[in-house]
Amino acid sequence: MKLIDGLKTRRSIRKYKNKEVEDDKIKNILQLAIMAPSAHNSNPWYFLIVKDKIIKKELAIKMANKYKNDLKKDGYKTEQIQKIINKSIITFSTAPVLIVPCLDMKRMEKYSDEKRQIIEHQMGVQSVSAAIQNMLLAAHNECLGACWYCAPLFAQEIVKKVLNIPEDIEPQAFITIGYTLTENIPSPPPRLKLNDICFLNKWGEKF
């Protein structure tokens, strides 16, 4: 697949065939993930591949329980909450492969002042995000569907505990991967017009 074609045709796929994804394909995806640029060329990432159905279910249920409490605080009604968390459990427990990209700040620079350290953390997050984008394109190239979820950011301690992730490693996302159900390929999503979001030289000057 040509890169340009991949960029234009990649979609967020949320439902998959009940079919195992070959380890070779997962390794190919991860090998391309780590080709992404990273701040200071620090490679501040780890990738945890979850295929075990019991572990996926435990993880999904425990995260859903926390999500349930958050939704209550946000004022959602009981019926709405149940519908949302049931969908969440199904999404993460039934995906053939769940990859958890993690940030390792030990590989990043350390600064004495708080402001620079916060920026360094942001650089680490950006680096992992670049690797995730590579993963999505690589999965598409392998004729697999994938979707990027930020759910672990809201339940990092739960994710760490269930998956035995060290305390100083930060789960950043879930990437679900599987063979796409052809009837579930979405249409191209809407995008803002370049004229509305691009400026030349100074903010507000049209490009």
N, C-alpha and C positions, 0 to 999 in steps of 0.2 A: 504494500500500500504506500502510495506517495504521501509525504508528510502533509502537503497542502490538502489533499483529499481527506486525510485523517482528521485534520483540524476542522474541516467543514462538516464532516459526517458523524463525528463522535457525539454520543448522546448519554445522558444519565439514565442508566437502565436499573430498574428497581425490582423486577421480577425475572426469575430464571427457571430454566428447565431443571428437572430433578436428575441432573447428570453430573458426575464427578469431573472436576477440572484437573487435567494432568499436571503432575509436579513439574515437568519440564517447561510447561507453559508459564507456570507461576514463577519459576526461576528466571525465565526469559524476561518476564515483566519486571522483576526486581533488579535484574542486571541493568536494564535500561533506566530504572528509577534512580540508581546510584550514579548514573551519568549526568544527572542534573547539576547545575552550578550550586555552590554553597558558599556562605560567607567565609572568607579566609581559606577557602578550600578545606574546611574543617570536617566535612562529612558528618554532621552532628545527628545522625539518624540510626535508628534500629527499626526492624520490621518483624512483627510477630504474626505468623500465619496460623490462623485458627480454622481447623477443619472438623474437629471433634464435635459431634452433634450435641452431646451432653454439656460440654463446656459452653458452646454457643447459647444453648437454652438457659443455662444458669446465668450467664452474663446478661442476656437480654431481659430476663425476669428481674434480676436485682437492679439493673439500671432503670427498668420500667417503674419499679416501686418508688425510686427516688423521683423520677419524672412525675409520677402521680402526685407526690407531695408538692412539687413545684407548681403543677397545674392548679392544685387547690388554692395555693397562695395567690395565683394569678386570677382567681375568680371563675374558673371554668366549672360548669355543672358536672354532676356525677356521670351522666350519660355521655357527655362529650369526652370526659377524661377516660372512661373505659374504652371508648372507641379509639382514641388516640394511642393509648398504651398497648392495646391489643395489636394494633397495626405495627407499632414499634417492635413488639416481641416477635411477630411473624417475620418482619423484615430482616432482623439480625439473626434469628435462630434458623431460618430456612435458606439463607444464602449459602451456596456451596462452599464458598471461601470468604473468610473475613480476615482482612489484613489490617493490622494496627500499626501505623507509622508512629514512631516515638522520637522525642527530642532528648538528646543527651547534652546538657549544658557543660559537662566537664570538657567537652571538645572545643568549646567556644572560649573566647578571651575573657579574662576576669579583670574588673576595674574596681577601684576603691570607692568611687562615688556612685551613688544609687542611680542617678539619671543615665549615665553611660552604660551601666549594667542592664537597666531596663531596655535600652536600645539594643544592646547585644542580644538580649533574649528575643526581641522582635526579629533580629537578623536570623537567629536560630529557627524561629517559627517560619520565616520566609524560606529558608533553605529546605526545611522539610516539605513545605508546600510545593516548592519547585519539583521535588522528587515525586510527590503525589501526582502532579500534573503529568509527569512522564509516565507514571504507572497507568493512568487513565488512557493515554494515547497508546501505550504498549499493549494494554488489554484489548483495545479496539483493533490493533494490528493482528492480534492473535484470534480475531473473530469471536471475542468474548465481550460481554457487557460488564459495566462497572458503574459504581456510584460512590461519591464522596460524601460522607456524613461527619458532622462535627460533634456528634453526641458525646464522645468521651471527654470533651472539654468540660461538660457539665457534671461529670461523674468520674473524675480521674481516680479517686481513691478506691471506688468500687472496681473499676477496670484493673487497677494495679493488684488489688487483693485477689480477684478471681483468676487472673492470669499470672500471678507471681512476679509481677514487674517490680524491679527494685525501686525504692522510695525516691531516689534522685533521678529517675527516668520518667519523662512526661508523655503519656499517651496523647496524641494530637487529633486522631481521626479514626474512623472505620472506613475501609474501602471494601465494599461488597463486590464479589466477582463471580460470574457464572456464564453459562451459555444462554444467550438471549432467546426469550420467547418472541418469535417474529411478530406476533400480533400486538406486542407491547412496546414496539419501537416508537418513541414519541416523535412528533413533528418538530422541526427546528424551533427552538424557543425564541421569543421576541428579544430583540436587542435594541438599545438606544442608538440613534443615528450619530455618526461620527461628528456631524456639525454641531451637535448638542453637547459633546463631551470632550472635544479636542480644541486646544487653544495654541496659538503661535506666539512664541517669545514671552508674552505676558498673559496672565489670566484675563479672560474676557475677549481677547483678540481672536477672531475667527481664523481657523486654519483652512 
